[in-house]
Amino acid sequence: MVADLSIRRAREDDVPRLRELMEAAHRDAGAYFEDVGDDFDGLDDEYFPDGEFLVGERGGRIVASIAYRDPGEMIRLVADVSEEAIQLKRFN
Protein backbone atom coordinates (compact mmCIF):
# COMPACT_ATOMS: atom_id res chain seq x y z
CA MET A 1 0.00 0.00 0.00
CA VAL A 2 1.04 3.57 -0.56
CA ALA A 3 0.30 4.26 3.11
CA ASP A 4 3.28 2.05 3.99
CA LEU A 5 5.60 4.28 1.97
CA SER A 6 7.62 6.94 3.77
CA ILE A 7 9.33 9.73 1.82
CA ARG A 8 12.51 11.53 2.78
CA ARG A 9 15.42 13.43 1.27
CA ALA A 10 18.16 11.27 -0.24
CA ARG A 11 21.50 11.05 1.55
CA GLU A 12 24.96 10.23 0.27
CA ASP A 13 24.82 6.82 1.98
CA ASP A 14 21.75 5.98 -0.18
CA VAL A 15 23.77 6.12 -3.41
CA PRO A 16 24.60 2.37 -3.64
CA ARG A 17 20.91 1.45 -3.31
CA LEU A 18 19.89 4.21 -5.74
CA ARG A 19 22.29 2.78 -8.31
CA GLU A 20 20.74 -0.70 -7.82
CA LEU A 21 17.24 0.72 -8.17
CA MET A 22 18.11 2.69 -11.30
CA GLU A 23 19.76 -0.32 -12.94
CA ALA A 24 16.78 -2.57 -12.15
CA ALA A 25 14.31 0.00 -13.54
CA HIS A 26 16.34 0.48 -16.72
CA ARG A 27 16.79 -3.27 -17.23
CA ASP A 28 13.04 -3.84 -16.79
CA ALA A 29 12.37 -1.16 -19.41
CA GLY A 30 14.97 -2.57 -21.83
CA ALA A 31 16.90 0.69 -21.56
CA TYR A 32 19.99 -0.36 -19.61
CA PHE A 33 23.46 0.26 -21.07
CA GLU A 34 26.67 -0.98 -19.46
CA ASP A 35 29.30 1.52 -18.36
CA VAL A 36 27.09 4.58 -18.68
CA GLY A 37 27.82 6.99 -15.86
CA ASP A 38 25.26 8.48 -13.55
CA ASP A 39 24.95 11.75 -11.69
CA PHE A 40 24.82 10.33 -8.18
CA ASP A 41 28.29 11.54 -7.28
CA GLY A 42 27.81 14.61 -5.16
CA LEU A 43 24.07 14.70 -4.48
CA ASP A 44 24.59 17.97 -2.63
CA ASP A 45 26.14 19.66 -5.66
CA GLU A 46 23.99 18.05 -8.35
CA TYR A 47 20.51 18.37 -6.85
CA PHE A 48 20.21 20.32 -3.64
CA PRO A 49 21.20 23.88 -4.59
CA ASP A 50 18.08 24.29 -6.78
CA GLY A 51 16.16 21.03 -6.57
CA GLU A 52 15.46 17.92 -4.56
CA PHE A 53 16.17 14.20 -4.62
CA LEU A 54 13.62 12.18 -2.67
CA VAL A 55 13.45 8.48 -1.85
CA GLY A 56 10.50 6.32 -0.92
CA GLU A 57 11.08 3.66 1.72
CA ARG A 58 9.01 0.66 2.63
CA GLY A 59 10.11 -1.43 5.60
CA GLY A 60 13.36 0.54 5.83
CA ARG A 61 14.34 -0.28 2.22
CA ILE A 62 14.45 2.26 -0.60
CA VAL A 63 11.92 1.20 -3.24
CA ALA A 64 11.43 4.44 -5.21
CA SER A 65 13.15 7.69 -6.05
CA ILE A 66 12.40 10.95 -7.79
CA ALA A 67 14.58 13.97 -8.43
CA TYR A 68 13.88 17.39 -9.83
CA ARG A 69 15.60 20.74 -10.15
CA ASP A 70 15.22 24.17 -11.65
CA PRO A 71 15.63 23.87 -15.44
CA GLY A 72 18.06 26.79 -15.46
CA GLU A 73 18.42 29.91 -17.51
CA MET A 74 19.86 28.17 -20.59
CA ILE A 75 16.69 26.13 -21.08
CA ARG A 76 14.55 29.22 -20.51
CA LEU A 77 16.49 31.05 -23.22
CA VAL A 78 15.63 28.47 -25.89
CA ALA A 79 12.18 27.38 -24.73
CA ASP A 80 9.05 29.03 -23.44
CA VAL A 81 9.31 27.63 -19.91
CA SER A 82 7.34 28.97 -16.98
CA GLU A 83 9.23 30.32 -13.96
CA GLU A 84 7.34 27.73 -11.88
CA ALA A 85 8.45 24.78 -14.04
CA ILE A 86 10.81 22.11 -12.79
CA GLN A 87 13.00 19.65 -14.67
CA LEU A 88 12.29 16.03 -13.78
CA LYS A 89 15.66 14.34 -13.48
CA ARG A 90 14.88 10.84 -12.22
CA PHE A 91 11.86 8.71 -11.57
CA ASN A 92 12.54 5.13 -10.47
N, C-alpha and C positions, 0 to 999 in steps of 0.2 A: 504494500500500500504506500501511497505517497505520504501518508501521515507518519510513516516510519522513517522518512528521509529527513535528515538534518542538513542544513546548509551553513557553510562557513567559508571564510577567506582561505585561499590556498597558502601553504607555507613551503619554504624551501625543502623541508624534509618530506613533503608529499611528492616531489618530482619523480622518484623511481616508480611509484604507483601510477602517476599521471602518464608516464611513458608507456607502461603496460596497458593502461586503459585506451590510450590513443592507438597503439598498435592493434589491439583487439578490435576496436571499432573500424579501423581502416581495413583490416583483413576481412572482417565480416562484409564490408561494402565492396570488396574487390579493388580497393584503392591503396593498398599498401605497397611501398617501394623500399627495398633495402637501402641502407646507408644514406637516407635522406635526413638531414639534420632537423632539429626542432628548435623552438624558441623558449624552451624551459630554463635555459641557463640564465640566471639573474631575473627571477620573477619580479623582484622589486624594481629593477630598471625597465623591464619590458612592459609591464602591465600597470603597476601601481601609481606612477605619477599622474596618469590621466585615464585610468580605467580600473578594471577589477577582474580578478580570476577567482571564481568560486568553485567549491567542490560540494558534492552531495554525498553524504555518508549514510550507510545503513548498517547497523550492527557494528559500528566502529571501522568499517571498511569503505574506502572511496569507491563509489559505483557510478558517479557522473561528474562532469565538469563543464563549465561554461566560462568563457572569457570575452571581455569586450573592452574597447578603449575609444577615445576620441579619434575620429578619422583623420584629424590633422588638417593644417592649412593647405597642403599640397593637393589633397583630394578636393577640398572646397574650391580651389582655383580652377579645376578642370571639370567639376560636376556641380550641378545645382543641389547641394546638400544642406539640409536644415541645420541650424546651430544646435538643435536638440538631438540630432542623429548620433548614433554610436556605430562603431565598426565591430561586428561580431567576429571574433578571432578564432574561437574554438567552441565546439559543442560536441561532447562525447558522452 
